[in-house]
Amino acid sequence: MRTNFVQRSLAPALLVLVCGAALGCPGKDGEATDTNVTTDATVGTTTGTDGSSAPSTTIDPTTTDATATTTEGGQLTTTEDTLGTTTMEIDSRCECVETWSFGSDSYSCAKGSCGVLNGRCEHQGGGDTDTGGDTGDGECVFTGVTEEKLNCALDRLIAGEVGFGAEWSYTSDSGFSSSGGWVTIVGDDRTAVMRRWWWLDLGGEETSAGLVRLKDAAYFEGCKAEPDLEARFDCLVGWTDDEPDALCDEEGSGSDI
């Protein structure tokens, strides 16, 4: 099982600096305020070491917000410093997208009965390399995808019904390099969420998982009419002319290192 490390951009963290009351905070002019004071909670004034008085500031311990009440000139003024909470709402069309996984693993819901179309090129007459792959010599014969599975996926894309559409992968060198993609239909107007990816040796790149518009039913009916399975496969994987937007996540990369 391949383990992938996926790297994406992260929002900056919020850094909060708190000035300790015992250390003395700089005032607007840059000088430290007098820390050697006592607070008279009864009369609402602050008394310095020189006997002078100033308006007092008290914190209400009963509130969950940081609320300061200050007595100034016989009138009460209140200021509040409340930490806001950011709630990330996930679009329902992205509920099956696993944003921290790569490629095929980034779709977490059921993929239906058609199965993944794992196409591959097998070179006839080519020798094997020391690493187990073929040399690329000889005629390339398309294998790995049955007519039944291919037509099943095409029928889904022809119907355009909401639900998982298709997933494919392809390699011409025993998996040293590969490409793939998945698409799920999310709207009655043939809108879909998809992702594509490319892998080479120990690393790969993937598109964002986002919205595209599927080609019309007539296009996929034409694919199904192709007598050659490889041509039918190539036709299916061209299911859209669009590049996915960043509805669910952004472009990413994966690594086996």
VEXBAMAR-294115 format. One record per residue: z, y, x of N, C-alpha, C in turn. Coordinates in steps of 0.02 Angstrom, whole numbers, padded with zeros to 5 digits, always signed. Layout:
<vexkols>
ZYXZYXZYX/...
</vexkols>
This chain:
<vexkols>
+00000-00060+00043+00000+00000+00000+00000+00062+00044/-00045+00107+00031-00050+00168+00071+00002+00218+00049/+00039+00245+00097+00088+00297+00083+00060+00364+00106/+00059+00411+00062+00028+00475+00077+00079+00531+00076/+00071+00577+00124+00109+00638+00124+00064+00693+00098/+00084+00725+00044+00043+00777+00013+00073+00845+00026/+00033+00890+00053+00057+00957+00069+00026+01007+00021/+00066+01048-00011+00042+01100-00055+00080+01164-00040/+00055+01220-00065+00089+01284-00056+00150+01286-00101/+00206+01315-00076+00268+01322-00114+00284+01395-00124/+00315+01412-00181+00335+01482-00193+00391+01500-00146/+00394+01563-00122+00448+01584-00077+00515+01577-00110/+00567+01560-00069+00635+01555-00096+00666+01623-00101/+00715+01631-00147+00750+01695-00157+00811+01696-00113/+00816+01745-00068+00872+01751-00022+00917+01807-00045/+00982+01792-00059+01029+01842-00083+01080+01854-00029/+01088+01917-00008+01137+01936+00043+01196+01968+00010/+01256+01946+00024+01316+01972-00006+01358+02005+00049/+01378+02067+00038+01419+02103+00086+01492+02091+00071/+01530+02064+00118+01599+02047+00106+01642+02109+00098/+01689+02105+00049+01731+02162+00034+01778+02178+00092/+01797+02127+00131+01845+02139+00185+01812+02169+00246/+01745+02170+00250+01711+02194+00310+01690+02266+00305/+01682+02293+00245+01660+02362+00237+01584+02366+00237/+01555+02390+00182+01483+02394+00175+01460+02465+00193/+01402+02472+00224+01377+02540+00240+01360+02578+00177/+01377+02643+00176+01361+02686+00120+01290+02710+00125/+01267+02755+00080+01198+02779+00081+01181+02816+00145/+01234+02847+00179+01222+02883+00241+01227+02838+00301/+01239+02774+00291+01242+02728+00347+01311+02716+00373/+01363+02756+00350+01430+02747+00375+01467+02697+00332/+01515+02662+00364+01554+02612+00327+01602+02646+00281/+01612+02617+00222+01660+02644+00175+01730+02626+00196/+01780+02664+00171+01849+02653+00188+01873+02589+00156/+01894+02540+00197+01917+02476+00171+01992+02474+00164/+02027+02524+00191+02099+02524+00189+02122+02563+00127/+02110+02534+00067+02127+02566+00005+02164+02518-00039/+02200+02546-00088+02234+02505-00138+02210+02526-00206/+02205+02478-00253+02179+02492-00320+02236+02492-00370/+02241+02547-00408+02291+02552-00461+02257+02532-00526/+02266+02469-00548+02233+02444-00607+02260+02476-00670/+02321+02506-00667+02351+02534-00727+02319+02601-00746/+02310+02645-00697+02284+02711-00712+02209+02715-00702/+02178+02663-00675+02106+02663-00668+02081+02707-00612/+02122+02718-00559+02100+02758-00502+02110+02718-00439/+02074+02738-00387+02080+02707-00321+02113+02758-00275/+02167+02737-00241+02205+02782-00198+02193+02764-00126/+02171+02813-00086+02159+02802-00015+02223+02811+00024/+02220+02799+00088+02279+02805+00131+02301+02877+00139/+02255+02925+00126+02274+02995+00132+02301+03024+00067/+02311+02981+00016+02340+03004-00048+02289+03029-00097/+02224+03033-00077+02174+03057-00124+02155+03003-00173/+02127+03023-00231+02108+02975-00282+02033+02979-00295/+02005+02923-00320+01933+02919-00336+01924+02873-00395/+01868+02879-00432+01856+02834-00488+01859+02761-00467/+01888+02719-00509+01896+02649-00492+01840+02607-00523/+01826+02550-00493+01778+02502-00518+01813+02435-00528/+01806+02407-00588+01838+02343-00603+01785+02293-00625/+01797+02230-00612+01753+02176-00633+01786+02138-00690/+01750+02131-00745+01776+02095-00803+01772+02020-00789/+01830+01986-00782+01829+01915-00764+01808+01871-00822/+01801+01897-00882+01787+01855-00940+01712+01847-00953/+01670+01884-00917+01598+01880-00930+01565+01837-00878/+01509+01805-00897+01473+01763-00850+01425+01805-00808/+01411+01866-00827+01369+01910-00787+01413+01951-00741/+01384+01978-00687+01421+02023-00644+01418+02092-00676/+01472+02111-00713+01473+02173-00751+01525+02220-00721/+01504+02278-00699+01550+02327-00669+01562+02384-00718/+01627+02400-00731+01645+02456-00774+01679+02510-00732/+01650+02569-00731+01675+02623-00688+01699+02681-00731/+01759+02710-00712+01785+02769-00746+01763+02830-00708/+01723+02872-00740+01699+02933-00707+01708+02991-00755/+01749+03039-00734+01758+03099-00773+01784+03086-00843/+01826+03034-00851+01855+03019-00916+01810+02980-00962/+01748+02963-00941+01703+02923-00982+01690+02855-00949/+01682+02804-00991+01668+02737-00967+01593+02725-00963/+01568+02703-00905+01498+02684-00899+01496+02612-00874/+01449+02573-00899+01445+02502-00883+01376+02486-00853/+01375+02448-00797+01313+02424-00768+01317+02349-00763/+01261+02315-00770+01259+02242-00767+01208+02219-00716/+01225+02168-00679+01179+02137-00631+01176+02063-00649/+01125+02044-00687+01120+01976-00711+01064+01940-00674/+01079+01881-00646+01028+01842-00613+00982+01812-00665/+00916+01826-00659+00868+01799-00706+00853+01726-00692/+00831+01689-00742+00813+01619-00735+00739+01611-00749/+00702+01581-00701+00631+01571-00709+00619+01500-00735/+00586+01494-00791+00572+01429-00821+00498+01413-00812/+00484+01358-00778+00415+01338-00767+00393+01294-00825/+00344+01317-00862+00318+01279-00919+00254+01242-00897/+00253+01176-00908+00196+01135-00888+00148+01130-00947/+00085+01144-00934+00034+01137-00986+00031+01065-01009/+00029+01053-01074+00030+00985-01100-00030+00945-01077/-00084+00978-01058-00143+00943-01033-00133+00916-00963/-00077+00935-00932-00062+00912-00864-00006+00861-00863/+00015+00837-00920+00074+00794-00923+00065+00728-00886/+00003+00706-00875-00010+00644-00838-00025+00655-00764/-00022+00717-00742-00039+00733-00672+00024+00732-00630/+00026+00688-00581+00081+00685-00533+00062+00729-00473/+00090+00790-00472+00066+00840-00424+00085+00824-00352/+00134+00780-00341+00155+00766-00272+00122+00703-00245/+00075+00673-00282+00040+00613-00259-00033+00630-00245/-00064+00587-00206-00132+00600-00183-00182+00557-00221/-00241+00585-00234-00297+00547-00258-00285+00507-00321/-00299+00443-00318-00292+00399-00376-00220+00398-00402/-00171+00402-00357-00101+00399-00377-00078+00462-00414/-00118+00514-00413-00097+00577-00445-00107+00577-00520/-00135+00523-00548-00138+00516-00621-00088+00461-00639/-00036+00480-00678+00021+00435-00688+00020+00398-00755/-00025+00414-00800-00027+00381-00866-00074+00320-00864/-00074+00282-00919-00118+00223-00923-00191+00244-00918/-00230+00202-00885-00301+00217-00873-00348+00176-00917/-00321+00145-00968-00365+00110-01015-00388+00042-00991/-00432+00012-01029-00453-00057-01018-00515-00064-00974/-00549-00010-00960-00612-00015-00921-00598-00031-00848/-00542-00009-00822-00526-00020-00752-00558+00031-00707/-00538+00030-00644-00565+00076-00594-00631+00048-00568/-00680+00092-00561-00746+00071-00535-00745+00077-00460/-00731+00022-00425-00724+00022-00353-00791+00001-00320/-00836+00049-00315-00900+00035-00285-00896+00032-00209/-00938-00009-00180-00940-00013-00107-01009-00035-00084/-01024-00017-00023-01087-00035+00009-01073-00092+00058/-01107-00147+00050-01101-00202+00097-01168-00209+00134/-01164-00204+00200-01224-00206+00241-01244-00279+00254/-01304-00295+00235-01330-00362+00244-01360-00369+00314/-01335-00418+00351-01362-00430+00418-01327-00391+00472/-01278-00349+00454-01241-00309+00503-01182-00347+00530/-01165-00339+00594-01108-00373+00623-01044-00335+00610/-00988-00367+00622-00922-00336+00613-00900-00301+00677/-00864-00246+00669-00835-00211+00727-00769-00243+00744/-00740-00222+00800-00675-00249+00821-00619-00230+00773/-00630-00177+00734-00577-00154+00688-00584-00185+00619/-00634-00230+00611-00639-00264+00547-00692-00237+00501/-00719-00178+00515-00771-00150+00472-00840-00171+00495/-00890-00161+00453-00957-00179+00475-00987-00122+00515/-01040-00137+00550-01069-00089+00596-01113-00038+00562/-01131-00049+00499-01176-00004+00465-01248-00023+00473/-01261-00077+00512-01330-00100+00520-01350-00142+00460/-01413-00147+00447-01437-00188+00392-01440-00150+00327/-01468-00182+00277-01477-00151+00212-01411-00145+00175/-01400-00088+00142-01339-00076+00104-01348-00103+00033/-01305-00148+00014-01307-00177-00053-01247-00153-00092/-01259-00123-00149-01205-00097-00191-01170-00155-00227/-01104-00157-00220-01065-00211-00251-00999-00182-00277/-00959-00225-00309-00891-00207-00330-00885-00181-00400/-00939-00164-00433-00937-00137-00501-00980-00181-00546/-00950-00207-00598-00988-00248-00645-01022-00204-00697/-01073-00229-00726-01108-00193-00779-01062-00181-00839/-01020-00230-00854-00974-00223-00910-00925-00165-00901/-00895-00161-00842-00847-00107-00829-00882-00039-00828/-00940-00037-00799-00977+00026-00793-00998+00051-00862/-01022+00007-00905-01042+00027-00972-00981+00047-01014/-00924+00014-01002-00863+00031-01038-00844+00104-01024/-00845+00124-00960-00827+00192-00942-00879+00241-00969/-00942+00224-00967-00994+00267-00993-00987+00277-01069/-00968+00225-01104-00958+00231-01176-00901+00281-01192/-00850+00281-01151-00795+00330-01161-00821+00401-01153/-00862+00411-01101-00887+00479-01088-00940+00499-01139/-00975+00451-01166-01022+00467-01220-00984+00489-01282/-00931+00452-01300-00892+00468-01360-00855+00535-01353/-00831+00550-01293-00796+00613-01281-00731+00619-01319/-00700+00563-01336-00636+00565-01372-00579+00580-01324/-00528+00614-01350-00470+00631-01308-00437+00568-01282/-00426+00565-01218-00397+00507-01185-00428+00498-01116/-00405+00447-01080-00431+00437-01012-00505+00420-01014/-00542+00450-00968-00614+00439-00965-00634+00386-00916/-00628+00401-00851-00651+00353-00801-00619+00369-00734/-00618+00319-00690-00598+00329-00620-00645+00288-00576/-00664+00316-00519-00707+00281-00473-00685+00291-00401/-00706+00247-00358-00699+00255-00286-00760+00224-00253/-00774+00245-00192-00833+00219-00157-00821+00221-00082/-00841+00167-00048-00838+00164+00025-00900+00128+00051/-00924+00150+00107-00982+00117+00138-00964+00087+00205/-00899+00089+00224-00878+00063+00289-00811+00028+00285/-00803-00013+00234-00743-00054+00225-00679-00013+00219/-00684+00047+00194-00625+00087+00181-00605+00135+00236/-00641+00135+00293-00626+00184+00346-00634+00255+00319/-00686+00264+00279-00694+00327+00242-00707+00309+00169/-00687+00352+00124-00697+00338+00053-00695+00403+00013/-00716+00399-00048-00712+00456-00094-00696+00428-00163/-00675+00472-00207-00658+00449-00274-00645+00507-00322/-00631+00490-00383-00616+00540-00433-00592+00508-00498/-00554+00547-00536-00535+00525-00604-00545+00584-00652/-00553+00566-00715-00562+00618-00767-00529+00593-00831/-00494+00639-00865-00464+00624-00929-00484+00679-00978/-00505+00659-01037-00530+00707-01087-00471+00735-01126/-00467+00801-01130-00408+00833-01160-00425+00877-01221/-00489+00883-01238-00508+00925-01294-00567+00897-01332/-00571+00913-01397-00627+00889-01438-00693+00921-01419/-00691+00974-01379-00752+01008-01358-00777+00983-01290/-00756+00923-01271-00775+00890-01208-00745+00923-01147/-00691+00961-01156-00654+00985-01098-00613+00927-01070/-00605+00928-01004-00570+00873-00971-00532+00899-00911/-00483+00861-00888-00447+00874-00826-00469+00821-00776/-00487+00842-00717-00511+00795-00666-00487+00814-00596/-00493+00765-00551-00481+00776-00480-00530+00733-00441/-00552+00758-00383-00591+00719-00336-00557+00720-00268/-00570+00671-00226-00540+00669-00160-00587+00634-00110/-00573+00647-00046-00611+00618+00009-00561+00596+00063/-00572+00538+00091-00526+00511+00141-00565+00488+00203/-00538+00504+00262-00569+00482+00325-00514+00460+00372/-00514+00396+00389-00466+00367+00436-00395+00377+00412/-00358+00425+00440-00287+00434+00424-00271+00495+00382/-00321+00529+00357-00307+00590+00318-00362+00604+00267/-00345+00647+00220-00393+00663+00168-00380+00730+00135/-00429+00751+00095-00424+00813+00057-00439+00798-00016/-00409+00838-00061-00423+00830-00132-00431+00898-00165/-00469+00898-00220-00476+00959-00259-00412+00970-00299/-00406+01027-00331-00353+01037-00379-00365+00991-00438/-00314+00980-00478-00321+00945-00542-00326+00999-00595/-00385+01005-00625-00395+01060-00672-00452+01048-00720/-00465+01099-00760-00512+01093-00815-00585+01096-00792/-00626+01054-00825-00698+01056-00819-00727+01041-00888/-00791+01049-00896-00826+01030-00957-00872+00972-00942/-00862+00916-00977-00905+00858-00968-00976+00874-00989/-01024+00841-00957-01093+00846-00980-01098+00815-01050/-01151+00830-01085-01156+00808-01154-01169+00732-01159/-01163+00706-01220-01169+00634-01230-01237+00608-01209/-01290+00648-01219-01357+00625-01201-01363+00610-01127/-01328+00649-01086-01329+00637-01013-01303+00566-00998/-01246+00548-01025-01216+00483-01011-01255+00426-01044/-01288+00439-01099-01332+00389-01129-01390+00374-01081/-01414+00427-01048-01466+00418-00997-01440+00378-00938/-01378+00390-00919-01348+00350-00865-01347+00276-00884/-01326+00263-00944-01319+00193-00967-01387+00158-00970/-01440+00196-00979-01507+00166-00983-01536+00150-00914/-01503+00173-00860-01527+00158-00793-01523+00082-00780/-01578+00050-00761-01577-00022-00750-01539-00042-00687/-01538+00001-00637-01505-00014-00573-01431+00007-00576/-01386-00038-00559-01314-00023-00565-01292+00033-00519/-01319+00036-00459-01300+00090-00414-01321+00158-00441/-01382+00162-00469-01405+00224-00499-01363+00242-00560/-01342+00192-00597-01299+00204-00656-01231+00230-00634/-01205+00202-00580-01141+00224-00552-01146+00297-00527/-01198+00311-00488-01207+00379-00462-01214+00430-00518/-01245+00409-00572-01254+00453-00630-01187+00468-00662/-01145+00417-00670-01079+00426-00702-01035+00474-00663/-01032+00466-00596-00986+00507-00557-01006+00581-00556/-01067+00596-00578-01087+00665-00585-01072+00692-00654/-01012+00676-00681-00996+00689-00751-00990+00763-00769/-00989+00807-00720-00986+00879-00735-01021+00918-00680/-01041+00979-00698-01069+01025-00648-01015+01075-00625/-00956+01070-00653-00902+01118-00639-00857+01095-00582/-00825+01143-00550-00770+01129-00504-00705+01139-00542/-00657+01093-00535-00594+01101-00573-00556+01164-00553/-00528+01198-00604-00486+01256-00589-00417+01230-00568/-00368+01276-00562-00301+01257-00539-00252+01253-00597/-00273+01224-00653-00229+01219-00711-00165+01181-00695/-00171+01124-00662-00112+01081-00651-00083+01088-00581/-00124+01098-00532-00100+01109-00464-00157+01138-00422/-00144+01145-00357-00194+01173-00312-00223+01119-00269/-00273+01137-00229-00302+01090-00181-00248+01064-00135/-00256+01002-00111-00205+00974-00068-00235+00930-00014/-00192+00903+00028-00213+00857+00081-00163+00800+00085/-00185+00745+00112-00142+00686+00120-00148+00659+00191/-00097+00623+00212-00098+00595+00279-00059+00530+00282/-00083+00483+00321-00049+00420+00334-00009+00422+00398/-00008+00479+00431+00026+00485+00495+00101+00495+00482/
</vexkols>
